[in-house]
Amino acid sequence: MTSRLHHVVCCSHDPERLVGFLTEVVGMPILESFRVPGPTLAASLGWPDSDGADVQVLGEGSCGLVEVVAIPVSLRDRVPAGIAMLSFGTRDLSAAMERAREWGVPVSERNTFATGVTELEVSVGVLEGIAVEFIRFADKTGA
């Protein structure tokens, strides 16, 4: 069963400032940095075609993280800054996908995404205009 918020995705026109606030004021360390391809951003967040975006994940452990997506300058007039997605951790991705569909939330088929640090299995849908993602945890604790 899905039992916890894994991370929040924040899209930013000024990612250096947001990351600076999260590290210097909140005290969240940068956990990993990677680039997300344009087609993945289009599929998961509904962005227009692009060359992709740089991402930094902040926090500790595997839950309660903040993912900062740098909106490319070329998209800043079309992609608003703000919270773009809620990502929920689950040990049973298929069951989470089925429960979402039973609630009338269409979710994508299972996708595999490599961050450069790890490989993730995810499914994404939209509820009330907010992207929701289910991300499969491989271990027994979900941590």
Secondary structure, DSSP 8 states (H G I E B T S, - for coil): ---EEEEEEEEESSHHHHHHIIIIIS---EEEEEEE-HHHHHHHH---S-S-EEEEEESSTTSSEEEEEE--GGGTTTS--EEEEEEEEES-HHHHHHHHHHTT--B---EEEE-SS-EEEEEEEEETTEEEEEEE--SSS--
